[in-house]
Amino acid sequence: MTDTRRIMAIFFIQSIAMGSWFPRIPEVQQALGLGPAQLAVALLGMPIGLLITLPFAGGFVARVGARATMIWGFVVFLLLAPLPAFAWSLPSLFVALLLAGTAISGLELGMNVAADAIEHRAGRKIMSTCHGFWSLGQMAGSLVGVGFAALAVPPGWSLAMVAAVLVVPALWLSVTLPLDVSSEHAAGAPAPRSPWSLPSKALVGLSVFVFGVAMAEGAAADWSAVFLRDVIGSPVALAGFGYTAYAFAIATGRFLGDYLSARFGAAPLARFCGLVTVAGVLLVVTSGGATQALIGLAALGFGCSVGFPLGVTAAARLGDRPAAANVAVLSLFALCGFLVGAPMIGFVAEHLDLRFGLAMLLPALLVSLALAGGLRPRRAAVELASAGA
C-alpha cells in the first residue's frame, strides 16, 4: 500500500467513530432530559477541549512528528470516543465531550500535516480527496449509528463496539507511515514559534474563511437528526438519514475537489461552493417536509466540501513559519467553528426555534464567501518564492 493510500485510509477510519455518534445525539438528549439550550451547553465541551490543547499541538507535532502524534492520538481518541454516550447528567456529558475534544485536536492536526507532506512529495493534489475519505467515513459511521438505533442497541455500547473494531487498523496504518512524513517542504524552514505568537494577515483571513464553513459543517453534524425529528416530525431512524445525506454530498464534493481546484482555481471553486452552501441552508430552514430538508442538507454538504481542504493546503504553503504551526491555527478556527456553531444554534432554538437557529449560519457563510479571494494563486507565488530562496 502506498503512503497516499495509507493517509486516505487513516482519514476514513478516524471519522467513522465521530460519524457513529451524531445520529445518537437525539437519544442521549432524550435520555438525559435535556432541552436545546442544555444540549448546547453540553456540546460546548468539545470546543473547550480543543481550545485548551490545540494552541500547543502545532509545536508538539513539529517536535515528535505526525506519525507518533497519530499513533498516540488514535489510542486516546478511541478510548474516549464512547464516553459521551455513557453520560448520566449534563455535567458528565460536558466533561466526556471535553475529553474527546482534547484527543481530536492533536490527532486531526497530525493527519493534516502528514497529508500535506505526502501531497508535496507525490507532486499531485490529494488533500481534498483525503477529506473526501474523512467524509465518507462519517457517512459510513452515521449509517452504522442509524443501524444500531434501528436495532435498539444502546448508544454507549454501539460506540464502544465501533471503537474496538477501529483500533487495530488505525494503529497499523499509522505505524506503517514513514518516520519523516511531517518534514517541512523546504530546507531552512522557519523554526517553531510560541503557540501564542500572532498569525499573519493571510493566515487570519484563511482561518476566518474556514470558520464560517466549519460552522455549517458542525450544524449539520449536531442538528440534522434533531431538526428532522423535532421540526419535520420524522421517526428516529429516518431522522438519522439527514446526516447521511449531508455526509454523502460532502464526500462527493471532496472527491471531486482536487480535480475542480486544478481545473478552475481554488478561489472560484470556493465561491461557487459558498453560494451552494447558502442555498442549502435556505432550503433547510424553509422546508415543510423531509424531502426538501434532505435536499437542503445535501446541498449544504456539497457546498461545505472543499472549504477546509483548500484552507489547509493554502495555510501549509504560506512559508512564513512551519506548516504544522499554520495548520494548527487554521485547525483551531475550523474545529471551533465546527463545534461552536452547534451550541449557538441550540441557544437560539431555545428562545425562538430551530429554524431560526440554523438561519444564524447565514452571516458567517456570507463572510466566508467574501474571503474566498484569499485562496487565489498568490499563495502559490509565495511558495515558489520560498522554494527558490
N, C-alpha and C positions, 0 to 999 in steps of 0.2 A: 504494500500500500504506500502510495506517495505521501509526502508531507502535506500536500494540498488536500488530498482526500482525508487525511487524518484530522486536520484542523476543521474541515467541514463536518466531519462526524462528531467532533467534540462539541461544536455549536449545537448540533442536532440533539445530542444526549443531554446536555446541560439544561435545555429549555423544556424537556419533557416533564421534569419534576414540577416546575412552576406552572406549566400548562395544565397539569392534572389537578392543581389546587384551585384555579379560578372558577371552574364550574361548580365547585363545592362550597363557595363562599355563601350563597343564599342559605344552605343548610346549616352552616356554622352560625350565621347570623340568627336564624330562627331558633336554633338550639339554645343559644345564649340569651335570646330575647332582646336583641339589640335593635334600636331604631337607626335610621340613616345617619344621624349625627354621631351616635355612639359607635357605629361601624366605622365612620370616618375617622374618629379618634383612634380606634384600634389600628386602622390602616396606616396611620402616621408612624407606627413603629418601624416599618421597613425603611422609609426615607431617613429617619433619625439615625438608624444604624449605619446607613450609607454615609451620612454627613459626618459621623464620628470617625469612620475608618478610611474613606476614600481619599481625603487630603494627604494621607500618608502612603497610600497604596502605590502611587507612581514611583516614589523613591524605593519602596520595597521591591517592586517588580524590576526596577533598574539594577538593584543590587543582587538579588537572588536569581533573576531570570524568570521568564514567562512559564517555562516548563515546571519548575519547582512550585511556582505560585499556583498553577493549575492542579498539580498533584494534591497539595495540601488543601487547596480550596475545595476540590471535589469531596475530599474526606469530610471536612467540616460542614459543607453545604448539605450533603446528602444525609448527614446525621441530624441536621437541624430542620430540614425541609418539612418533615411530617408534623413538627411540634404545633404549628398554629391550629391544626385540626383537632388536637387534643386539649385545647384551651377550655377552661371551666368558668371563665369570667372575662370581663372586658380587660382588666389589667393583665391577666395571663396571656390573652391573645395579643395585646400590645407588646409584651416582652418577647413572646415567641417570634413575632414578626420583626422586632428589632434585632434579635439574634440572627435571624435569617438574612437580614439586610447587611449585617457586618460580614457574613460569609460571601454574599453575592459580589460585593464591591471588588475585592481582590481577584476573585475567580474570573469575572467578566472582563476586568482590565487586562489580566494575563492573556485571555483568549484573544482580545482585540489587538494587543501588541504583537502576539505571535502571528495572527493573520496578516497584519501589515508587513511584518518581516518576511513571511513566506511569499506574500504577493510581490514584494520588491525583488526577492530572489528569483521567483518564477518568471518575472518580466511580463506578467499579464494580470489584469484585474480579477480579483477573487473576493474582495471584501463584501460586496453586495450579495454574492452567492453564498458566502458563509452565513450572513444574516438571513438569507433565504432558508438555509437549513435550520437555523435557530427558530424561525417562524414555523417551519414545517414540524419541528419538534414540539412547539407549543400547540399546534393543531392536533398532532398525534396525542399529546398529553391531555388535551381537552376532550378528545374522543374517549380516551381511557377513563377520564373523570366522569363523563356522561354515562359510559357503560357501567362503571361501578355504582353510579347513582341509580340507574335503572334496575340493577341487581340488589339495591338496598344495602350495599356494603358501606359501613360507617366511613366517613371521610378520613379519619385518622389512620385506620387500618389500610385503606386503599393507598394513601400517600406513603405509608411505610413500606408496602409491598413494591410500589414503583421505585422508591429509593434503593431497596435491596436488589432489585433487578439491574439497576443502572450502575451500581458502584464498580463492578468488575470491568465492564467495557470502558467506563470513563477513565479509570486509573490506567488501564492498559494502553489506551490511546495517548494519554498524557505522557506516560513513561517512555513511549517509543518515539516521541518527537526529539529532534536533535537538541543538544545542550545549548547551542548558540542561537536558538530560534528567536531570542529577543534582542540580538545585537543590533546596534544602530546602523543606519544605511550607509553612512559615510565615515571615513576615518576623521578623527578630530572632532567628533560630535560634542556639543556643549555638555559640560558637567551638570549633574542634577542640581536643581535649586532647592531651596527650602520649600516645604509643602505650602507655605503661606505666602510665597512670592506672587506678585501680581501678574496675571497673564497679559499677553499683548492685546492690542485692539482687535487684531484679526481673530485671535482666539476667542475673545469675548463675543464678537459677532457670530462666529460659528457656534458657540455654546448657547447663545440665546436662540439661534435658529433651531437647534436640535431640542431645546427645552420645550418649545411650543409643539413640535411634532411628537415628542415623547409624552406630553400631557394627553394628547389624543389617544396614544397607544395605551397609556395607563387607564384611561376612562373606559376604553373598550374591554380591557382585561378585567377590571374590577366591577363594572356596572352593566355589561351587556346582558348577562343572565338575569340580574336583578330587574333591569328595565323590562325585559320580555315577560318576566313573571308578574311583576307588580303593576306595570303600566299597561302592557298589552294583554295580560291575563293568560299567558301561555303556561302549560304544565311544566314541571321541573325539568323533565328530560328534554323537551323541545327548547326550553329556555337556554339550556347548555349549548345548543347548536348556534346560538347567536355569536358566541366567541369562536366557535369552529368556523363559521362563515368568514368572520374577520381574519382569523389566522390563515385560512386558505388563501384569501385575497392578498394578504401582506406577503405570504411566501411566494406567490406567483409574481408579484411586483419585484421582489428581491432577486428572484432567479433571472428576471429579465433586466435587472438594473445595471449590471456590468456592461451588457451589450448596448443598452439605451444610453448610458452615460458616455460610452466611447463614440456612439453614433451621433448624438445630438448635443452633448456637452452637459456638464453637471448642473449648471445654473438653470438652463431651460427645462431640464428634466425636473429639477426641484420645484420650479414654478408651476409646471403642469400638475405635478402630484399635489402641490399645495392647494390648487383650485379643486381637485378631485376630493381632497380631504374636507374642505369647507362644504362642498356639495353633499358629502356623506353625512356630516353632522346635521345639516339641514333636513335631509331625508329622515334621519332617525327621530329628531325632535318633533317633526310634523307627522310622524307615522300614526295611522289609525288601526293598523293591523300588523301581523307578524311578517307578511311578505315584504312590505315597504321597509320595515325595520331591518330585516335581514339584508335587503339590497343596500340600505344605507350603511350598515356595518361592514359589508363587503367593500363598498366604495371608500369608506374610512380606512380600511385595511390597506387597500391598494395605494391610496394617497399617502399614507404614512410610511410605505415600504422602504423607500430609498433614502429618507432624510438622515437617519443616523449613520448608515454605512458611508454615505457621501461625506458626512461631517468627520467621521473617524479618519478617512483617508486624507482629507484636507488638513486636519489638525496634526496628524503624524508627519506630514510633509512640509510643515511651516518652516522648519530648520532653525528656529530661534533657540530651542532647547531640546533635550531628548524626547523622542517620540512618546515614551511612557509617561512623561510629565504632562505633555499636552493632551494626550488621550485621557489621562486621569481627570484633568479639569473638564474636558468635554463630557466624559462619562458621568462625572458628578452632576453636571447640569442635566444631562439626559435622564439619568436614573432618578434624580429628584423630580424632574418633570413627569416621568412615568408614574411615580408613586405619590407625589404631592397633589396631582390633578384629581385623583380619586377621592381623597378626603375633602377637598374643596367642593367637589360636586355633591358629596354627602351633606355638608353643612348647608348648602343652598337648597338641596332637596328637602331637608328637614323643615325649612321655613316656607318654601314655595312648593315645588315638586321636582321630580327627577328630570322632566323635560327642560325646565329652566336650568337645572344643574348642568346638564350636558351642553346647553346653549352657551354656558360660560367658557367653553373651549374656544369659541369663535374669535375673541380678541387676540388670544395668544397665537392662534393659527394665522391670523392676518399679519401679525408682527413677523412670524417666521416667513411668510410669503414675501414680505418686504425685504427681508435679509437674505433671501436666496441668492442674490447677486454676489454675496461673499464667497460663493463656490465657483466663481469664474476662473478661467485658466491662469489668472495672475498668480495663483498658488503654485502652479507648475513652474512659472518663471522663477519664483523663489527657490524651488527645489533644484532647478537647473543651475542657478547661480551658485547654490551651495555645493553642488556636485563638481562644478568647475573651479571652485576656490582651491 
